[in-house]
Amino acid sequence: MIVSITDFQLKIIYLHGFNSSSKSTKAQILECYFQAREDISFICPDLKVSPNTAIKQIENLIKSCKSNVALIGSSLGGLYATYASERFNLKSVVINPVVTSHLNEMSGLIGQHTNFHTGEKYFFSNKNFSELKKLALNNLKHPLNHLCLIKLGDEVLDHKKTLKYFSNSLVITENQGNHSYEDFSEKISLINDFLF
């Protein structure tokens, strides 16, 4: 899913969550919004299951860009966005993100899965889980580069851990809601304002 633009000021890379894809609702909403902008190029890669491979995908995309880059990530994609943002000193927007203190609980992901959007069956292995834990960043070097959107009703991730992790970043919380952040489309203008 790529929108090609010849002269753009910013390339936005959206990183989907675990067991998701470039066909996710958030990816579709972002693509619809940003393809109307002539100053932005938008891309949403289908990330590989292996965290090591997914990070290489993301790093290669960033390194190939000749313009400014910003990252948006949801859930596990939020962890990836935070990691890459810190490494390359980029702005990121993360939505109900996985943070370092969530990682040990994610051993429950080990096993067989079927992708929500593609129907692809795959196995998330012990090796993949070990790769994931190596992405842990205990402290943010560039906390003001991050905008974190959190629904306090997230049924998957403990929002208290997320709030603590991003305590020096811009954080917007909303009561109730859920992990999928169903009213995400209402936050697009806010995201745009932060990135610009």
C-alpha positions in Angstrom: 0.0 0.0 0.0 2.0 3.0 -1.3 1.0 6.4 -2.4 3.7 7.8 -4.6 4.3 11.5 -4.6 7.1 13.3 -6.3 7.7 16.3 -4.0 6.8 15.6 -0.4 8.0 17.0 2.8 7.3 14.0 5.0 7.1 10.2 4.6 4.8 8.6 7.1 5.3 4.9 7.9 2.4 3.1 9.6 3.3 0.0 11.6 0.5 -2.4 12.3 0.0 -4.5 15.3 0.5 -8.2 16.0 -1.5 -10.5 13.7 -2.6 -7.5 11.6 -1.6 -6.2 8.2 -1.7 -3.2 5.9 -5.4 -3.9 5.4 -6.2 -3.0 9.0 -8.8 -0.3 9.8 -6.2 2.2 11.1 -4.0 1.7 8.0 -7.0 2.3 5.7 -8.1 5.4 7.6 -4.5 6.8 7.5 -4.1 6.0 3.8 -7.4 7.7 2.9 -6.4 10.8 4.9 -2.8 11.2 3.7 -3.3 10.3 0.1 -5.2 13.6 -0.3 -2.1 15.5 0.9 0.4 16.4 -1.8 3.2 17.1 0.8 3.1 13.6 2.3 4.0 10.1 1.1 2.4 7.3 3.1 3.4 3.6 3.3 2.2 0.7 5.4 4.4 -2.4 5.1 3.2 -5.8 5.9 5.5 -6.6 8.7 7.1 -10.1 9.0 6.4 -12.3 12.0 10.0 -12.3 13.2 10.6 -9.1 15.2 14.3 -9.1 13.9 13.1 -9.2 10.3 10.3 -6.6 11.0 12.8 -4.2 12.5 15.1 -4.7 9.5 12.2 -3.9 7.2 11.4 -0.7 9.1 15.1 0.4 9.2 15.5 -0.2 5.5 12.5 1.9 4.7 13.8 4.7 6.9 17.3 4.6 5.4 15.9 4.6 1.9 14.0 7.9 2.5 15.4 11.1 1.2 12.8 13.2 3.1 11.8 13.5 6.7 10.2 10.4 8.2 7.6 10.0 10.9 6.2 6.8 12.4 2.8 5.8 13.5 2.3 2.4 15.3 -0.4 0.5 17.0 0.0 -2.1 19.7 3.1 -4.1 18.7 3.6 -1.7 15.9 3.8 1.0 18.7 6.8 -0.9 20.2 8.5 -1.0 16.8 7.7 2.7 16.2 9.2 3.6 19.6 12.3 1.6 19.0 12.9 3.0 15.5 12.0 6.5 16.6 14.6 6.4 19.4 17.2 4.9 17.1 16.8 7.5 14.3 15.6 10.4 16.4 12.2 10.6 14.6 8.7 11.7 15.7 6.3 8.9 16.4 2.6 8.5 17.3 1.8 5.3 19.2 -1.7 4.0 19.8 -2.3 1.7 22.8 1.4 0.6 22.4 3.3 -2.4 23.7 6.0 -1.0 26.0 9.0 -2.7 27.6 7.2 -3.7 30.8 4.5 -5.6 28.8 7.1 -7.8 27.1 7.3 -10.7 29.6 3.5 -11.1 29.5 3.7 -11.6 25.8 5.0 -15.1 26.1 1.3 -16.0 25.6 1.8 -15.2 21.9 3.9 -18.2 21.4 2.0 -20.7 19.2 -0.1 -21.0 16.0 -2.0 -17.9 14.7 -4.1 -17.0 11.7 -3.8 -13.4 10.4 -7.0 -11.4 10.9 -6.9 -9.9 7.4 -5.0 -12.3 5.1 -6.0 -15.7 6.6 -2.3 -16.7 6.6 -1.4 -19.3 9.2 1.9 -18.9 11.0 3.8 -19.9 14.1 5.2 -17.3 16.6 8.1 -19.2 18.1 10.2 -19.0 21.3 13.0 -17.6 19.1 10.6 -14.8 17.9 9.7 -14.1 21.6 13.4 -13.8 22.5 13.9 -11.4 19.5 10.9 -9.3 20.8 12.4 -9.0 24.3 15.7 -7.7 22.9 13.8 -4.6 21.6 13.3 -3.5 25.2 14.2 0.1 25.8 14.2 1.0 29.5 14.4 4.7 29.0 13.5 7.1 26.2 16.3 9.3 25.1 13.9 11.5 23.1 10.6 11.5 25.0 9.3 14.6 23.4 9.4 12.9 20.0 6.5 10.7 21.0 2.7 11.2 21.1 1.0 8.4 22.9 -2.7 7.8 22.6 -4.2 5.5 25.3 -7.6 4.1 25.9 -7.9 3.3 29.6 -10.4 0.5 28.8 -7.7 -1.4 26.8 -8.5 -5.0 27.6 -5.2 -6.3 26.2 -2.4 -4.1 27.7 -2.1 -2.6 31.1 -2.4 1.1 30.5 -0.7 1.9 33.8 2.6 0.5 32.4 2.1 2.5 29.3 1.5 5.7 31.2 4.6 5.2 33.3 6.8 4.4 30.3 5.7 7.6 28.4 5.6 9.8 31.5 7.8 12.4 30.0 6.1 12.3 26.6 2.9 13.9 25.3 0.1 11.5 26.4 -3.6 11.7 25.7 -5.8 9.3 27.6 -9.5 8.6 27.3 -11.7 6.7 29.6 -13.2 3.4 28.6 -12.6 2.4 24.9 -10.7 -0.7 24.0 -7.4 -2.0 22.5 -8.5 -1.5 18.9 -9.1 2.3 19.6 -12.4 2.3 17.6 -12.7 6.1 17.3 -9.3 6.4 15.8 -10.5 8.4 12.8 -11.4 11.2 15.2 -7.7 11.6 16.2 -6.3 12.1 12.7 -6.2 15.9 12.9 -4.5 15.7 16.3 -1.9 13.3 14.8 -1.4 15.6 11.8 -0.8 18.6 14.2 1.8 16.7 16.2 3.7 15.5 13.2 3.8 19.0 11.6 
